[in-house]
């Protein structure tokens, strides 16, 4: 099977789909327990592994049916050192979990990949702290040291790239980008924003993207936005500016709720898939380089199917 580490196919601009809100789907719709939102813990349970495979299949089937590319994310958003320790994982056991997460994706790629549907294996990296609160700020050097172990583990697998998801301050993102460069791994940085379109630190999204690029010689393959509803950042994308050419992906929440409201919610807000699809299409028309489309909290295959149906006509057809 092809490996895309040095030539990511999504960089050619055609439509690539991603999955939805993995953890919220598994917890609220499938009734599974994920301590600390850690989906990787399912890898060590036969029924848990089966649940992960069932989770991915509708998205892979959609991508194959629509002949789009597909970014297949590992269930490792919480599989870094501090979270592993909190969950009782020794360093080597945690590293094995990261390897197993990619190995599971390899078999799915073999099953679903076609010449019209390239499947990219992505090692998912989460924040060291809480995804919604920038409550423990690391320096760039500290971030690079913390995340290097997980990135180096992915570099020893069939993963084509790594993505830092739900980043809420710049120093952590820069450290991850530098660790990825040392490991010769392509990296994507995905920021989350509050209802005002700014990072939880108050920094603008534009300033965050420009700072990461300035401090890493523009090493990230592209940037993304995740874990916020389109209404939270829509105005930020109104002005046509050079930094928007670095925005390649979007994984929005289904809910209009703020991070604080979502933190306190005891039920899943799935929003309106039709509305979300229309909002993605409107954003795509203003951000031409946007081509990796998935979902975050509250979304499932129904949302991604609507996003794909609404946005597919805006993309050139594959050869």
MIKOLDO-319511 format. One record per residue (C-alpha): residue number from 1; chain; x, y, z. Coordinates in steps of 0.02 Angstrom, whole numbers, plus 50000, padded with zeros to 5 digits. Layout:
N
+-----+---+-------+-------+-------+
!   k ! c !  east ! north !    up !
+-----+---+-------+-------+-------+
! NUM ! A !     X !     Y !     Z !
...
+-----+---+-------+-------+-------+
# end
This chain:
319
+-----+---+-------+-------+-------+
!   k ! c !  east ! north !    up !
+-----+---+-------+-------+-------+
!   1 ! A ! 50000 ! 50000 ! 50000 !
!   2 ! A ! 50063 ! 50175 ! 49964 !
!   3 ! A ! 50138 ! 50278 ! 50103 !
!   4 ! A ! 50114 ! 50465 ! 50096 !
!   5 ! A ! 50237 ! 50530 ! 50223 !
!   6 ! A ! 50334 ! 50639 ! 50102 !
!   7 ! A ! 50194 ! 50683 ! 49981 !
!   8 ! A ! 50029 ! 50708 ! 50070 !
!   9 ! A ! 49894 ! 50687 ! 49938 !
!  10 ! A ! 49775 ! 50811 ! 50021 !
!  11 ! A ! 49894 ! 50950 ! 49971 !
!  12 ! A ! 49833 ! 50938 ! 49791 !
!  13 ! A ! 49673 ! 51029 ! 49839 !
!  14 ! A ! 49542 ! 50894 ! 49807 !
!  15 ! A ! 49412 ! 50854 ! 49939 !
!  16 ! A ! 49467 ! 50747 ! 50086 !
!  17 ! A ! 49345 ! 50694 ! 50221 !
!  18 ! A ! 49385 ! 50658 ! 50403 !
!  19 ! A ! 49282 ! 50578 ! 50541 !
!  20 ! A ! 49171 ! 50667 ! 50666 !
!  21 ! A ! 49174 ! 50685 ! 50854 !
!  22 ! A ! 49248 ! 50518 ! 50904 !
!  23 ! A ! 49239 ! 50534 ! 51092 !
!  24 ! A ! 49066 ! 50612 ! 51101 !
!  25 ! A ! 48997 ! 50480 ! 50982 !
!  26 ! A ! 49072 ! 50337 ! 51082 !
!  27 ! A ! 49014 ! 50406 ! 51249 !
!  28 ! A ! 48843 ! 50479 ! 51215 !
!  29 ! A ! 48780 ! 50375 ! 51068 !
!  30 ! A ! 48869 ! 50209 ! 51096 !
!  31 ! A ! 48862 ! 50212 ! 51286 !
!  32 ! A ! 49047 ! 50176 ! 51313 !
!  33 ! A ! 49150 ! 50237 ! 51459 !
!  34 ! A ! 49304 ! 50338 ! 51411 !
!  35 ! A ! 49399 ! 50395 ! 51565 !
!  36 ! A ! 49466 ! 50570 ! 51536 !
!  37 ! A ! 49397 ! 50562 ! 51357 !
!  38 ! A ! 49534 ! 50434 ! 51316 !
!  39 ! A ! 49473 ! 50329 ! 51170 !
!  40 ! A ! 49640 ! 50239 ! 51156 !
!  41 ! A ! 49595 ! 50138 ! 51312 !
!  42 ! A ! 49473 ! 50040 ! 51203 !
!  43 ! A ! 49617 ! 49964 ! 51105 !
!  44 ! A ! 49653 ! 49841 ! 51245 !
!  45 ! A ! 49476 ! 49772 ! 51250 !
!  46 ! A ! 49410 ! 49656 ! 51115 !
!  47 ! A ! 49239 ! 49738 ! 51117 !
!  48 ! A ! 49319 ! 49911 ! 51129 !
!  49 ! A ! 49427 ! 49881 ! 50976 !
!  50 ! A ! 49273 ! 49819 ! 50883 !
!  51 ! A ! 49181 ! 49978 ! 50935 !
!  52 ! A ! 49320 ! 50085 ! 50862 !
!  53 ! A ! 49316 ! 49989 ! 50698 !
!  54 ! A ! 49126 ! 50009 ! 50690 !
!  55 ! A ! 49149 ! 50194 ! 50723 !
!  56 ! A ! 49267 ! 50221 ! 50576 !
!  57 ! A ! 49175 ! 50117 ! 50446 !
!  58 ! A ! 49032 ! 50236 ! 50401 !
!  59 ! A ! 49157 ! 50375 ! 50365 !
!  60 ! A ! 49271 ! 50264 ! 50261 !
!  61 ! A ! 49122 ! 50197 ! 50165 !
!  62 ! A ! 49061 ! 50375 ! 50132 !
!  63 ! A ! 49231 ! 50429 ! 50065 !
!  64 ! A ! 49241 ! 50278 ! 49952 !
!  65 ! A ! 49063 ! 50301 ! 49889 !
!  66 ! A ! 49092 ! 50485 ! 49851 !
!  67 ! A ! 49268 ! 50452 ! 49784 !
!  68 ! A ! 49349 ! 50579 ! 49899 !
!  69 ! A ! 49509 ! 50562 ! 49996 !
!  70 ! A ! 49500 ! 50514 ! 50180 !
!  71 ! A ! 49605 ! 50563 ! 50331 !
!  72 ! A ! 49601 ! 50417 ! 50453 !
!  73 ! A ! 49640 ! 50482 ! 50628 !
!  74 ! A ! 49707 ! 50372 ! 50767 !
!  75 ! A ! 49613 ! 50363 ! 50932 !
!  76 ! A ! 49761 ! 50440 ! 51025 !
!  77 ! A ! 49709 ! 50617 ! 51068 !
!  78 ! A ! 49738 ! 50576 ! 51252 !
!  79 ! A ! 49884 ! 50454 ! 51227 !
!  80 ! A ! 50025 ! 50568 ! 51286 !
!  81 ! A ! 50131 ! 50556 ! 51443 !
!  82 ! A ! 50032 ! 50650 ! 51575 !
!  83 ! A ! 49866 ! 50576 ! 51523 !
!  84 ! A ! 49941 ! 50402 ! 51512 !
!  85 ! A ! 50010 ! 50416 ! 51689 !
!  86 ! A ! 49841 ! 50476 ! 51751 !
!  87 ! A ! 49761 ! 50323 ! 51671 !
!  88 ! A ! 49890 ! 50202 ! 51743 !
!  89 ! A ! 49993 ! 50172 ! 51586 !
!  90 ! A ! 50181 ! 50147 ! 51599 !
!  91 ! A ! 50282 ! 50236 ! 51461 !
!  92 ! A ! 50312 ! 50078 ! 51358 !
!  93 ! A ! 50131 ! 50023 ! 51375 !
!  94 ! A ! 50076 ! 50195 ! 51317 !
!  95 ! A ! 50196 ! 50188 ! 51169 !
!  96 ! A ! 50125 ! 50018 ! 51123 !
!  97 ! A ! 49950 ! 50090 ! 51127 !
!  98 ! A ! 50001 ! 50225 ! 51004 !
!  99 ! A ! 50077 ! 50093 ! 50890 !
! 100 ! A ! 49923 ! 49983 ! 50903 !
! 101 ! A ! 49811 ! 50130 ! 50859 !
! 102 ! A ! 49904 ! 50154 ! 50695 !
! 103 ! A ! 49910 ! 49967 ! 50660 !
! 104 ! A ! 49721 ! 49960 ! 50673 !
! 105 ! A ! 49708 ! 50098 ! 50543 !
! 106 ! A ! 49823 ! 50004 ! 50424 !
! 107 ! A ! 49696 ! 49863 ! 50406 !
! 108 ! A ! 49557 ! 49988 ! 50374 !
! 109 ! A ! 49661 ! 50074 ! 50241 !
! 110 ! A ! 49691 ! 49908 ! 50155 !
! 111 ! A ! 49505 ! 49876 ! 50151 !
! 112 ! A ! 49443 ! 50046 ! 50094 !
! 113 ! A ! 49579 ! 50130 ! 49992 !
! 114 ! A ! 49555 ! 50142 ! 49803 !
! 115 ! A ! 49643 ! 50244 ! 49669 !
! 116 ! A ! 49501 ! 50372 ! 49686 !
! 117 ! A ! 49503 ! 50367 ! 49876 !
! 118 ! A ! 49677 ! 50388 ! 49948 !
! 119 ! A ! 49679 ! 50356 ! 50135 !
! 120 ! A ! 49803 ! 50451 ! 50243 !
! 121 ! A ! 49850 ! 50379 ! 50413 !
! 122 ! A ! 49860 ! 50518 ! 50542 !
! 123 ! A ! 49934 ! 50507 ! 50717 !
! 124 ! A ! 49821 ! 50616 ! 50824 !
! 125 ! A ! 49902 ! 50720 ! 50962 !
! 126 ! A ! 49805 ! 50814 ! 51094 !
! 127 ! A ! 49851 ! 50953 ! 51215 !
! 128 ! A ! 49948 ! 50915 ! 51373 !
! 129 ! A ! 49815 ! 51004 ! 51474 !
! 130 ! A ! 49630 ! 51033 ! 51453 !
! 131 ! A ! 49577 ! 51063 ! 51274 !
! 132 ! A ! 49461 ! 51205 ! 51321 !
! 133 ! A ! 49568 ! 51298 ! 51447 !
! 134 ! A ! 49744 ! 51364 ! 51427 !
! 135 ! A ! 49772 ! 51336 ! 51611 !
! 136 ! A ! 49950 ! 51269 ! 51610 !
! 137 ! A ! 50060 ! 51356 ! 51483 !
! 138 ! A ! 50221 ! 51272 ! 51429 !
! 139 ! A ! 50368 ! 51354 ! 51346 !
! 140 ! A ! 50409 ! 51301 ! 51169 !
! 141 ! A ! 50555 ! 51197 ! 51233 !
! 142 ! A ! 50448 ! 51113 ! 51365 !
! 143 ! A ! 50313 ! 51074 ! 51237 !
! 144 ! A ! 50438 ! 51000 ! 51115 !
! 145 ! A ! 50509 ! 50888 ! 51251 !
! 146 ! A ! 50339 ! 50833 ! 51313 !
! 147 ! A ! 50266 ! 50788 ! 51142 !
! 148 ! A ! 50424 ! 50716 ! 51065 !
! 149 ! A ! 50397 ! 50542 ! 51137 !
! 150 ! A ! 50226 ! 50520 ! 51057 !
! 151 ! A ! 50282 ! 50595 ! 50891 !
! 152 ! A ! 50437 ! 50486 ! 50886 !
! 153 ! A ! 50327 ! 50334 ! 50918 !
! 154 ! A ! 50217 ! 50381 ! 50770 !
! 155 ! A ! 50372 ! 50407 ! 50664 !
! 156 ! A ! 50414 ! 50224 ! 50690 !
! 157 ! A ! 50245 ! 50167 ! 50624 !
! 158 ! A ! 50155 ! 50176 ! 50457 !
! 159 ! A ! 50080 ! 50345 ! 50504 !
! 160 ! A ! 50094 ! 50468 ! 50360 !
! 161 ! A ! 50080 ! 50623 ! 50468 !
! 162 ! A ! 50034 ! 50690 ! 50640 !
! 163 ! A ! 49903 ! 50818 ! 50687 !
! 164 ! A ! 49897 ! 50922 ! 50845 !
! 165 ! A ! 49711 ! 50941 ! 50881 !
! 166 ! A ! 49625 ! 51067 ! 50995 !
! 167 ! A ! 49777 ! 51175 ! 51024 !
! 168 ! A ! 49733 ! 51326 ! 51129 !
! 169 ! A ! 49896 ! 51422 ! 51139 !
! 170 ! A ! 50041 ! 51451 ! 51022 !
! 171 ! A ! 50192 ! 51390 ! 51121 !
! 172 ! A ! 50125 ! 51213 ! 51131 !
! 173 ! A ! 50089 ! 51213 ! 50944 !
! 174 ! A ! 50263 ! 51276 ! 50902 !
! 175 ! A ! 50343 ! 51144 ! 51012 !
! 176 ! A ! 50244 ! 51007 ! 50926 !
! 177 ! A ! 50293 ! 51073 ! 50755 !
! 178 ! A ! 50477 ! 51073 ! 50804 !
! 179 ! A ! 50466 ! 50897 ! 50874 !
! 180 ! A ! 50383 ! 50839 ! 50714 !
! 181 ! A ! 50519 ! 50918 ! 50609 !
! 182 ! A ! 50653 ! 50829 ! 50710 !
! 183 ! A ! 50561 ! 50665 ! 50678 !
! 184 ! A ! 50540 ! 50706 ! 50492 !
! 185 ! A ! 50351 ! 50692 ! 50510 !
! 186 ! A ! 50230 ! 50807 ! 50419 !
! 187 ! A ! 50123 ! 50898 ! 50546 !
! 188 ! A ! 49958 ! 50991 ! 50547 !
! 189 ! A ! 49912 ! 51114 ! 50684 !
! 190 ! A ! 49729 ! 51133 ! 50729 !
! 191 ! A ! 49678 ! 51276 ! 50844 !
! 192 ! A ! 49518 ! 51291 ! 50942 !
! 193 ! A ! 49435 ! 51459 ! 50973 !
! 194 ! A ! 49307 ! 51535 ! 51090 !
! 195 ! A ! 49141 ! 51611 ! 51036 !
! 196 ! A ! 49233 ! 51772 ! 50989 !
! 197 ! A ! 49345 ! 51682 ! 50865 !
! 198 ! A ! 49499 ! 51703 ! 50973 !
! 199 ! A ! 49606 ! 51571 ! 51057 !
! 200 ! A ! 49570 ! 51545 ! 51243 !
! 201 ! A ! 49724 ! 51652 ! 51278 !
! 202 ! A ! 49642 ! 51797 ! 51187 !
! 203 ! A ! 49760 ! 51790 ! 51039 !
! 204 ! A ! 49681 ! 51806 ! 50867 !
! 205 ! A ! 49681 ! 51655 ! 50754 !
! 206 ! A ! 49776 ! 51753 ! 50623 !
! 207 ! A ! 49912 ! 51801 ! 50747 !
! 208 ! A ! 49926 ! 51621 ! 50807 !
! 209 ! A ! 49948 ! 51550 ! 50631 !
! 210 ! A ! 50073 ! 51685 ! 50584 !
! 211 ! A ! 50173 ! 51659 ! 50744 !
! 212 ! A ! 50185 ! 51471 ! 50720 !
! 213 ! A ! 50242 ! 51497 ! 50541 !
! 214 ! A ! 50368 ! 51630 ! 50592 !
! 215 ! A ! 50444 ! 51521 ! 50729 !
! 216 ! A ! 50450 ! 51359 ! 50628 !
! 217 ! A ! 50493 ! 51422 ! 50453 !
! 218 ! A ! 50314 ! 51377 ! 50405 !
! 219 ! A ! 50346 ! 51192 ! 50440 !
! 220 ! A ! 50163 ! 51138 ! 50466 !
! 221 ! A ! 50086 ! 51068 ! 50307 !
! 222 ! A ! 49931 ! 51172 ! 50344 !
! 223 ! A ! 49823 ! 51232 ! 50488 !
! 224 ! A ! 49648 ! 51186 ! 50543 !
! 225 ! A ! 49510 ! 51246 ! 50659 !
! 226 ! A ! 49421 ! 51121 ! 50770 !
! 227 ! A ! 49305 ! 51107 ! 50921 !
! 228 ! A ! 49207 ! 51267 ! 50888 !
! 229 ! A ! 49047 ! 51302 ! 50794 !
! 230 ! A ! 49060 ! 51398 ! 50628 !
! 231 ! A ! 48965 ! 51544 ! 50705 !
! 232 ! A ! 49108 ! 51565 ! 50829 !
! 233 ! A ! 49240 ! 51600 ! 50697 !
! 234 ! A ! 49143 ! 51645 ! 50540 !
! 235 ! A ! 49180 ! 51831 ! 50554 !
! 236 ! A ! 49366 ! 51796 ! 50575 !
! 237 ! A ! 49365 ! 51724 ! 50399 !
! 238 ! A ! 49275 ! 51871 ! 50319 !
! 239 ! A ! 49428 ! 51968 ! 50268 !
! 240 ! A ! 49530 ! 51897 ! 50125 !
! 241 ! A ! 49707 ! 51893 ! 50196 !
! 242 ! A ! 49865 ! 51792 ! 50156 !
! 243 ! A ! 49856 ! 51688 ! 50316 !
! 244 ! A ! 49694 ! 51609 ! 50256 !
! 245 ! A ! 49795 ! 51519 ! 50123 !
! 246 ! A ! 49869 ! 51418 ! 50266 !
! 247 ! A ! 49698 ! 51359 ! 50325 !
! 248 ! A ! 49674 ! 51186 ! 50249 !
! 249 ! A ! 49552 ! 51097 ! 50364 !
! 250 ! A ! 49397 ! 51117 ! 50470 !
! 251 ! A ! 49322 ! 51005 ! 50605 !
! 252 ! A ! 49182 ! 51105 ! 50684 !
! 253 ! A ! 49068 ! 51064 ! 50829 !
! 254 ! A ! 48885 ! 51024 ! 50797 !
! 255 ! A ! 48830 ! 51134 ! 50942 !
! 256 ! A ! 48822 ! 51323 ! 50952 !
! 257 ! A ! 48867 ! 51311 ! 51137 !
! 258 ! A ! 49024 ! 51387 ! 51210 !
! 259 ! A ! 49163 ! 51279 ! 51281 !
! 260 ! A ! 49105 ! 51320 ! 51457 !
! 261 ! A ! 48927 ! 51266 ! 51415 !
! 262 ! A ! 48987 ! 51106 ! 51334 !
! 263 ! A ! 49092 ! 51066 ! 51486 !
! 264 ! A ! 48936 ! 51072 ! 51595 !
! 265 ! A ! 48822 ! 50980 ! 51474 !
! 266 ! A ! 48759 ! 50808 ! 51523 !
! 267 ! A ! 48678 ! 50770 ! 51355 !
! 268 ! A ! 48740 ! 50776 ! 51176 !
! 269 ! A ! 48691 ! 50924 ! 51067 !
! 270 ! A ! 48696 ! 50860 ! 50887 !
! 271 ! A ! 48643 ! 51026 ! 50813 !
! 272 ! A ! 48576 ! 51030 ! 50635 !
! 273 ! A ! 48675 ! 50929 ! 50505 !
! 274 ! A ! 48594 ! 51021 ! 50360 !
! 275 ! A ! 48637 ! 51190 ! 50432 !
! 276 ! A ! 48815 ! 51134 ! 50468 !
! 277 ! A ! 48836 ! 51076 ! 50288 !
! 278 ! A ! 48779 ! 51245 ! 50222 !
! 279 ! A ! 48897 ! 51335 ! 50341 !
! 280 ! A ! 49044 ! 51231 ! 50282 !
! 281 ! A ! 49002 ! 51269 ! 50101 !
! 282 ! A ! 48993 ! 51455 ! 50137 !
! 283 ! A ! 49163 ! 51450 ! 50222 !
! 284 ! A ! 49239 ! 51348 ! 50081 !
! 285 ! A ! 49186 ! 51481 ! 49955 !
! 286 ! A ! 49283 ! 51611 ! 50054 !
! 287 ! A ! 49433 ! 51502 ! 50095 !
! 288 ! A ! 49483 ! 51418 ! 49931 !
! 289 ! A ! 49622 ! 51309 ! 50003 !
! 290 ! A ! 49506 ! 51229 ! 50130 !
! 291 ! A ! 49490 ! 51047 ! 50078 !
! 292 ! A ! 49500 ! 50932 ! 50231 !
! 293 ! A ! 49325 ! 50926 ! 50306 !
! 294 ! A ! 49271 ! 50831 ! 50460 !
! 295 ! A ! 49183 ! 50860 ! 50625 !
! 296 ! A ! 49214 ! 50876 ! 50810 !
! 297 ! A ! 49105 ! 50868 ! 50966 !
! 298 ! A ! 48927 ! 50812 ! 50932 !
! 299 ! A ! 48954 ! 50765 ! 50751 !
! 300 ! A ! 48940 ! 50591 ! 50677 !
! 301 ! A ! 48928 ! 50514 ! 50503 !
! 302 ! A ! 48762 ! 50603 ! 50470 !
! 303 ! A ! 48847 ! 50773 ! 50485 !
! 304 ! A ! 48996 ! 50722 ! 50379 !
! 305 ! A ! 48882 ! 50652 ! 50244 !
! 306 ! A ! 48788 ! 50817 ! 50235 !
! 307 ! A ! 48950 ! 50917 ! 50234 !
! 308 ! A ! 49016 ! 50808 ! 50093 !
! 309 ! A ! 48857 ! 50822 ! 49990 !
! 310 ! A ! 48851 ! 51011 ! 50009 !
! 311 ! A ! 49036 ! 51043 ! 49980 !
! 312 ! A ! 49082 ! 50913 ! 49847 !
! 313 ! A ! 49017 ! 51021 ! 49703 !
! 314 ! A ! 49140 ! 51157 ! 49755 !
! 315 ! A ! 49290 ! 51046 ! 49719 !
! 316 ! A ! 49369 ! 50989 ! 49556 !
! 317 ! A ! 49334 ! 50810 ! 49511 !
! 318 ! A ! 49476 ! 50684 ! 49534 !
! 319 ! A ! 49559 ! 50621 ! 49376 !
+-----+---+-------+-------+-------+
# end
